[in-house]
Amino acid sequence: MKSGRPTRKLGGLLEFDLGRTLKLFGWLVITGFLAYLPVLSAKLEERRARQAEEERERADKEQAFLRDLNEAHKQGEVGEAFQSLFGLEDPAE
């Protein structure tokens, strides 16, 4: 390479321009990262969708529990359940 730029000899066999080599390597890294961005974006979107679905499921379970608890309270079964659960005694007794 007789471009007038400083070159390095690698093992006496190859002659290369270090500045150009580093620039090329930098462009390859940047291009690779930019090519990988859609993959990262898809993974992030998938994670967000999964978290949203888990949040909806949790909210549905919570609503079902509260609905069942309210129904049990209307039927007078909640007091007994809490007493047995926490080992409490009925204050009326």
Secondary structure, DSSP 8 states (H G I E B T S, - for coil): --SSS--EEETTTEEE-HHHHHHHHHHHHHHHHHHHHHHHHHHHHHHHHHHHHHHHHHHHHHHHHHHHHHHHHHTT-HHHHHHHHHT---TT-
